[in-house]
């Protein structure tokens, strides 16, 4: 695997961006099979959505995946397995320039699903346990806004937003229990439309070099419990904009 370059906002070479993105996704998902993960790189619906996005957003999707690609590649070169959640999460935080609260890793358990979100509510990292319950392609996770991918009850969405806001608050200095009620989460757009039973566990702030919280990490116990074709439409998750 080669290290990928990034596109700047002023970069005018966008004609081949979709082709580059397709190739990168295919290469990455092929590489992941050596760790036992068979992930679809993209669906054609991924590109239908991608083509509707403003150029700046397309570049951001590509760059976020390039970052994820690069950190996983460099971890693998350092003999960190994709199956070593603790070491890979620590590596990812370091590569993003984040420092977790000192008590976070004491609360991380082997079966946990772990996700990192930035201050805009965009998922920038997920551990590989995530893909064991996800029906989405890799491309879907970087192209579609998170609120379009999942269906939850509105009270759950509101509680998640409140907890995320707390994780980014200036006075949040340590890991805290996520008291969002146990709930079902339905994939709105995946072909399988997986249904997952989700029990949130902990949220921890992630600090930058100036010791300010700029992102957060959240853990959960998430289990796939079925599939639902054409789920009854409910209120999607709100767009999270916290910073």
C-alpha positions in Angstrom: 0.0 0.0 0.0 1.3 3.4 -0.9 0.8 6.6 1.1 -1.9 8.8 -0.5 -1.7 12.5 -1.3 -4.4 15.0 -0.3 -6.4 17.4 -2.4 -6.4 21.1 -1.3 -9.4 23.4 -1.7 -7.6 25.1 -4.6 -6.7 21.9 -6.4 -8.5 21.9 -9.7 -7.9 18.3 -10.6 -11.3 17.0 -9.9 -12.2 15.4 -13.2 -10.6 12.1 -12.1 -11.4 12.3 -8.4 -14.2 9.7 -8.5 -11.9 7.3 -10.4 -9.1 7.9 -7.8 -11.5 7.4 -5.0 -12.8 4.2 -6.5 -9.3 2.8 -6.9 -8.3 3.7 -3.4 -11.4 2.1 -1.8 -10.8 -1.1 -3.8 -7.2 -1.3 -2.9 -7.9 -0.7 0.8 -10.7 -3.2 1.1 -8.5 -5.8 -0.7 -5.7 -5.2 1.8 -8.1 -5.6 4.7 -9.0 -9.2 3.6 -5.6 -10.4 5.0 -7.0 -9.5 8.5 -10.3 -11.4 7.8 -12.5 -8.5 6.8 -14.5 -8.7 3.6 -15.9 -5.2 3.1 -17.5 -4.0 -0.1 -15.5 -1.0 -1.3 -18.5 0.9 -2.7 -22.0 0.6 -4.2 -23.1 2.4 -7.4 -25.4 4.4 -5.1 -22.3 5.7 -3.4 -21.3 7.6 -6.6 -24.8 8.8 -7.3 -24.6 10.6 -4.0 -21.0 11.7 -4.5 -21.8 13.4 -7.8 -24.5 15.6 -6.2 -22.0 17.0 -3.6 -20.2 20.3 -4.0 -16.6 20.0 -5.2 -15.3 21.1 -1.8 -17.3 18.4 -0.1 -16.2 15.8 -2.6 -12.5 16.7 -1.8 -13.3 16.5 1.9 -14.7 13.0 1.5 -11.6 11.9 -0.4 -9.2 13.5 2.1 -10.9 12.0 5.1 -10.7 8.5 3.6 -7.0 9.2 2.6 -6.3 10.0 6.2 -8.0 6.8 7.4 -6.1 4.8 4.6 -2.8 6.3 5.6 -3.1 5.8 9.3 -4.1 2.1 8.9 -1.3 1.6 6.4 1.3 3.1 8.7 0.0 1.0 11.6 0.2 -2.2 9.5 3.8 -1.3 8.6 4.5 -0.9 12.3 3.1 -4.5 12.8 -0.1 -3.3 14.4 -2.9 -5.6 13.4 -6.3 -4.3 12.3 -7.6 -6.7 15.0 -5.7 -5.0 17.8 -8.3 -2.4 18.7 -6.5 -0.9 21.6 -3.2 -0.4 19.8 -4.8 0.8 16.6 -7.1 3.3 18.4 -4.1 4.7 20.2 -2.2 5.0 16.9 -5.2 6.7 15.2 -5.4 9.3 18.0 -1.7 10.0 17.7 -2.0 10.4 13.9 -4.9 12.8 14.3 -3.0 14.8 16.8 -5.4 13.9 19.7 -4.7 13.0 23.3 -7.5 11.0 25.1 -8.5 11.7 28.7 -6.2 9.7 30.9 -8.8 7.2 32.1 -10.3 6.3 28.7 -8.3 3.2 27.9 -9.0 1.8 31.4 -12.6 1.5 30.3 -12.1 0.1 26.9 -13.1 -3.6 26.6 -12.3 -6.1 23.9 -15.8 -6.4 22.5 -16.4 -2.6 22.3 -17.3 -0.8 19.1 -15.2 2.4 19.1 -15.9 5.5 17.1 -14.2 8.9 16.9 -16.1 12.0 15.9 -14.8 15.5 15.2 -16.4 18.7 16.4 -18.7 18.7 13.3 -20.1 15.4 14.2 -18.3 13.5 11.4 -17.1 10.0 12.1 -13.4 10.1 11.3 -12.4 6.7 12.7 -14.1 3.5 13.6 -12.5 0.3 14.9 -12.8 -2.9 12.9 -15.5 -4.3 15.1 -17.7 -1.7 13.4 -17.6 -3.6 10.2 -18.8 -6.8 11.8 -22.2 -5.3 12.3 -22.3 -2.8 9.4 -24.0 -3.5 6.1 -22.6 -0.4 4.5 -19.7 -0.2 2.0 -16.6 1.6 2.9 -17.4 4.4 0.5 -20.8 4.9 2.0 -19.3 5.8 5.3 -17.3 8.6 3.8 -19.7 10.0 1.3 -23.1 10.0 3.0 -23.8 12.3 6.0 -24.2 10.2 9.1 -27.8 11.4 9.7 -28.8 9.9 6.3 -27.4 6.5 7.1 -29.2 5.5 10.3 -32.7 5.6 11.7 -33.3 5.9 15.4 -36.1 7.3 17.6 -36.0 11.0 17.9 -35.5 10.9 21.7 -32.4 8.7 21.1 -31.1 11.2 18.6 -31.7 14.1 21.0 -29.9 12.2 23.8 -26.9 11.4 21.6 -26.6 15.0 20.6 -26.6 16.2 24.2 -24.0 13.6 25.2 -21.8 14.6 22.2 -22.1 18.2 23.2 -21.0 17.4 26.7 -18.0 15.5 25.3 -16.8 18.7 23.5 -17.5 21.1 26.4 -14.5 23.0 27.6 -15.0 21.7 31.2 -15.1 18.1 30.2 -11.8 16.6 31.3 -12.5 12.9 31.8 -14.4 9.9 30.5 -18.0 9.7 31.5 -20.8 7.1 31.2 -23.1 7.5 28.2 -26.6 7.2 29.6 -28.4 7.0 26.2 -31.0 4.3 26.6 -30.4 0.9 24.9 -32.1 1.1 21.5 -32.5 -0.3 18.0 -30.7 1.3 15.1 -31.8 0.6 11.5 -29.6 1.2 8.5 -31.6 3.4 6.2 -29.6 2.9 2.9 -27.7 -0.4 3.0 -28.9 -3.3 0.8 -29.3 -5.5 3.9 -30.8 -2.7 6.1 -29.2 -4.2 9.2 -30.9 -3.8 12.6 -28.6 -3.4 15.5 -29.2 -3.5 19.3 -27.0 -0.7 20.7 -26.0 -0.1 24.3 -23.8 3.0 24.6 -21.0 2.8 27.2 -18.6 5.7 27.5 -17.6 9.0 26.0 -14.3 10.7 26.4 -13.0 14.0 25.1 -10.0 14.1 22.8 -7.7 17.1 23.3 -5.4 18.9 20.9 -1.9 20.2 21.6 -3.3 23.2 23.4 -5.3 20.9 25.7 -8.7 21.9 24.2 -11.3 19.3 23.5 -11.6 19.1 19.7 -13.2 15.7 19.2 -14.6 12.8 21.2 -14.5 9.0 21.3 -17.5 6.9 22.1 -17.8 3.2 22.8 -20.7 0.8 22.7 -21.8 -2.8 22.8 -23.5 -3.2 19.4 -25.0 -6.4 18.1 -26.6 -7.1 14.8 -30.0 -8.7 15.5 -31.7 -8.8 12.1 -32.5 -7.1 8.8 -35.4 -5.0 7.8 -36.3 -4.4 4.2 -38.1 -1.0 3.5 -38.1 0.1 7.2 -40.9 2.4 8.2 -39.6 6.0 7.8 -39.0 7.8 11.0 -37.1 10.9 11.9 -33.4 10.6 10.8 -30.6 11.7 13.1 -30.1 15.4 13.2 -27.1 16.9 11.6 -24.5 17.3 14.3 -22.8 20.6 14.2 -21.0 21.4 17.5 -18.0 23.6 16.6 
